[in-house]
């Protein structure tokens, strides 16, 4: 490959930047072998990745459940304990409507009784396309599964083959067994079960303080595909996220305003026709703050950043005008809160509405690859888990179903095949209850949604259910915490391959992926060569 002077300068710049940070800070530092391919690589079609981060550690034990008799019996007996039991009701249990009688307590249901799982109805069975393996320690002849009753909006997407579950995934350096963990015979991720550190590890591969995330590093590799509007390659609707931080890519933060979501410098002085009684001074102030002609490098860089902030905001906001391409995206409906029984706006759905409008404008903006970050918080359910998680999962299900529907018909085109949406969270939570909630854990189940997803199925082995007791020893659990059997590297690497990255590029971003026999999971097909 012939290397241009610009490419040589870029390689030298990156080498200089990497030399200024320590090994811990440059976990995902680009290898020289990938720099050359990144400089030459372009994408000929459009694809987007959308991360939905569930901050606080979502209890996935009550999100995706094994319902075969052996698994359900251990689940229900363990979680039906404590001052406020958190076990969900078995499939087929009818929900109790206002004024109805609670099937367990026999009480007539009042306004404050909808914090009880008995009121919500039973878990929602899902049929898998293939039989999930029966793990050691499970006496069932086959596994069956269900979703939390508040995730009913996801059932049509599952049945339509656009939604999958990745079971028991979490941060790992190498495959880890229960014996290896107890003997400390394998390296383990740093600061397990720490909120900040595990949020960072899921997004970047290393603990708090990481400077680059795998979303941003993937975007680095395909930045050239987006031409002059590459500033819109990595977009966050939820503030600053290490997930979108790259070596070259800078994350573009947006609000959820549906008229002018791009955040720009908006000094009142620059928008006034007069200032201090003198006409035309607003425009002059705009010229001053955009000045890049000064001798100071700082002044030049500052002026360039101001121009970038204002001009790109104007360009993006134009896509949200009444006649813009994003106008075809409908607003989400209101959500029925399962606890208050009232209708309310769903901010997660509104974030995804903004994402959908940007995707709708991708052709007008000349985009080929984009990575998005949205989030919802509140999943740290040490207490009152029933009333907290039920509302949060209702918002997640409502928002994901809205997003799937919004992308189904954008100006007459179904864009779902081009967009893969996935969930992530700090960790799951303990299998046992602390009385009315749960504590920090490790392995978790995650959703992947999109037209390219091999949906209606579960990937990875759903773990054996139950804590060690008597003669029963769970090979997948440490006390009350599941050991992941799939790594975040495999989970993310699978999406990176679909996104268009080569094995070499993926290995540079996810250095631990080579430690696993099966680097990729089958929920997404590899792109055609």
Residue, then its C-alpha position, 0 to 999 in steps of 0.5 A: x500500500x502506498x502511504x501518503x504524507x498525510x497518512x505518515x503524519x497521522x501515524x506519527x501523531x498517534x505514536x506520539x499520543x500513545x507514548x504519553x500514556x501508560x500501559x493501563x491507559x492505552x489498553x486499546x491502543x491501535x497497533x501499527x498494523x491496523x492503522x494502515x488498514x484503517x486509513x484505507x478502509x471505507x464502507x459502501x453501505x450504512x450501518x449503525x450500532x446503538x448501545x442502551x446502557x442500564x446504569x446501576x446493575x440491572x437484575x437480569x435474573x428477573x429479566x430473562x428467566x429459565x422456566x423448566x421445572x428444575x430451574x423454576x423450582x430453585x428460582x422461586x424458592x430462593x426469591x420467594x423469601x425475605x420481607x418483600x419477596x421478589x420472585x415473579x409469578x409463574x407463566x399463565x398467572x393472570x394479572x390482577x386489575x384494579x379492584x381485583x383480588x390478589x391471587x396470593x394474599x386474597x386482598x382486593x387490589x388497591x392503588x398501592x398494591x401494584x408493587x407486588x409481583x402477584x399483580x403483574x401476571x406471570x412471566x411471558x414464555x418465549x420459544x427459542x429457535x434452537x434448544x439451549x444446552x442443558x448445563x451440568x447440575x440441571x436435571x431438566x431434559x430441556x430448557x424453557x425460558x420467559x421474559x419479565x411481564x413488563x417486557x411484553x412489547x418485546x414479544x412481537x420482536x422476538x417472534x419476528x426474529x429480530x430480538x435475541x438474548x445473550x446469556x451470562x455475559x460479563x467481563x473476563x480476561x480468560x475463560x474462568x471456572x468456579x475452581x479457577x476463581x476460588x484458587x485464583x489460578x487465572x487473571x480476573x478483571x479489576x474491581x469486580x462488582x464496583x459500579x464505576x469500574x464495571x461501567x467503565x469495563x463494559x464500555x472500554x475494557x478497563x476500570x475507571x479512568x479509561x480514556x478510550x471505549x470500544x465504540x469509539x475505537x471501532x468508529x476510529x477504524x471506519x471514520x474515513x467512510x463518513x467524509x466531511x461530516x465525520x464529526x457525527x460518527x459517534x453520538x451520545x444522547x446521554x452525556x459524556x460516555x467513555x464508550x464513544x471515546x476514540x483515538x481520532x473520533x470525538x463523541x458528539x453530544x446531543x440533547x433530546x429536543x426534537x427541534x434543535x437537539x444539537x448542542x451549540x454555543x448559543x451566546x445571546x450576544x451573537x444572536x442580537x442585531x445590536x449590542x450596547x445600542x450599536x447595531x451589527x455587533x452580534x455578528x461581530x462577536x461571532x466573528x471574534x470567537x470564531x477567529x483562527x488567524x491569531x498567532x497563538x496555537x491555542x487561539x487557532x484551535x479554540x476558534x476552530x472548535x467554535x466554528x465546528x460547534x456552531x456549524x455542525x450544530x446548524x447542519x444537524x439541527x437542519x435535519x430536524x426541521x419540519x421538512x427534514x428527513x427526520x420528520x418521518x420519525x413519529x413521536x413515541x406514545x406514552x407509557x403506562x407506568x405499571x406501579x402508578x397506573x398512570x400515563x407518562x413520557x418515557x425519556x429512554x424512548x425520546x433518546x431513541x427517537x433522536x437516534x432514529x431521526x439522525x439515522x433517517x438523515x444519514x444519507x443526507x449527511x453522507x454517513x456510512x457508519x455511526x455509533x450511538x449511546x443512550x442510557x437509563x439509570x436507577x437499576x441499583x436495586x438494593x431496596x424496593x426492587x419490585x417497585x423500582x425495576x418493574x418501572x425501569x424494565x417497562x421503560x426499556x421494553x416500551x422504548x426498544x419496541x418503539x425504536x424497532x417500529x420507528x425504523x420499520x418505515x422511514x420514508x418508505x424504507x425499512x432500516x432495521x436491517x442496518x441497525x443493531x441495538x444492544x443492552x449493557x449494564x454494570x453487572x447483574x445482581x445476586x441470585x438471592x434476595x437481601x430482604x426486598x432487593x439484591x446486591x452487586x454480582x457479575x454475569x448478566x443476560x443482555x438483549x440484541x435487536x435488529x433486522x440483521x440479528x438471528x433473533x428468536x433465540x438464546x446465545x451462550x449457555x443459560x446457567x444452572x439455577x440455584x445456590x449451593x446447598x446440601x448435595x447440590x453444587x452449582x458449577x456456574x455460581x460463586x455463592x450467589x453470583x453467576x460466573x460469566x461464560x461469555x466475555x464482553x470481548x466476544x459480545x462486542x467483537x461479534x458486533x464489531x465484525x458485523x460493523x465491518x472490522x477485520x479480525x486484526x482490527x478487532x483483536x487490536x480493540x479487544x486484546x483478550x478476545x484471542x483467549x477464547x476458542x470461539x471469538x464470535x457469537x452467532x447472534x449476528x452473521x459475519x458480513x459478506x466478503 
